[in-house]
Amino acid sequence: MQRIVSYRPPCPTRYSRRCQTIPRKLALQITRILAVRHGETAWNRDTRIQGHTDIALNERGRWQAERLGEALKDEPIAAIYASDLGRAFETAQAVARVKGLKVVPNTSLRERHFGQFEGHTWADLEQRWPTEALAWRKRMPDFAPAGGESLHQLQLRVIPAVLALAARHPGEQVLMVAHGGVLDILYRAATRLELQAPRSWELPNTGINRLLWSPEGLSLVGWGDTQHLQIETGSALDEPSA
């Protein structure tokens, strides 16, 4: 389900929410961003922490990626950027095939590095590292699992990279395929929420999220559109069995 949380029509932050048009000069400076989380993996199903561990899409994830490609086939997309981790890159390739574009890998779009947490389920973390798990659940900005990244470090990696990529395409639309942690950081940047604020939004696999970039920063247009994943019973679009 799509969650519309910003302007109609979308306007950069210094313009009124009631603005009806974007000045032409400003429109030529704006980059529209389609930000998408990768398709499902077996570790997603198992609630197992992936981080930088390179886990492939499962059957459902590949189906989600194909549906994403179909959903975006008529969208004007100037470039496709993706995390170099397989689950994100493969998801992006499903769109690239439809659009006749190449996927440009970018390591700054990788998931947060979870260090010793990687490969463990949420239940494992509670049992093995209860203190660290509590800091993780409370979203302590400077907490990092042993060998991993803090939320603050993730933010410092992701935001400059996304802004730089967006700045290459003024007046155009780009697709960025990444991970849940990256999408969370982008949502907070666009809505001016601090890192420790509780999350009230979902991060669905292959959900389509729309943002705007202008020289003034990011703003949010829509979030979590999963209409392309709705099952049409008895048709070729049926969801694969788990």
C-alpha angles and dihedrals in degrees: 000000000000118000114204108201107158144042130338102232095017115249132183114260099264092057123083118264085234094059111130100196138024113232110253093238090053093045089059089057095050123096118200113217127203103198115191135179116225123261123272124290132194088254091055088056091049093047086239118157111247107175109151092347106117106235121172126229116268123224093277091047092054090049090050090051092052091049089050090054090051091048093052099040093105096040116106104242120177098186141000121219125182144172109265091235110110099242092057097036093051091049090052091048090060088062094040091057091055094045098041092237136127123242113238111210119221122184092202088070091062121121119265111285106246098187112194091007092069116108093021128109123235089255090053091055092053091053102039102036109016095163093048091043090055091051089050093049091048090052095234101191096218098040115112126178111239106287093007143093133272122229088252092054090048090052092050090051100044107039100054090045094051093045091050093050092047091049089062091065112047111173092015140091125241135188121225118188115194142129141293095264092050092048090049090055091049092050091052093047092050094047097037093241120155121242094251096051112116114258114247097169131077129240103207121185108263091359110157113237123185126208137164127224123200130160085271094060140259130331130183126242106167138349140204102006106176100159089120089065096056110122119241103204116228095011136103088262093069113136114252119250116263 
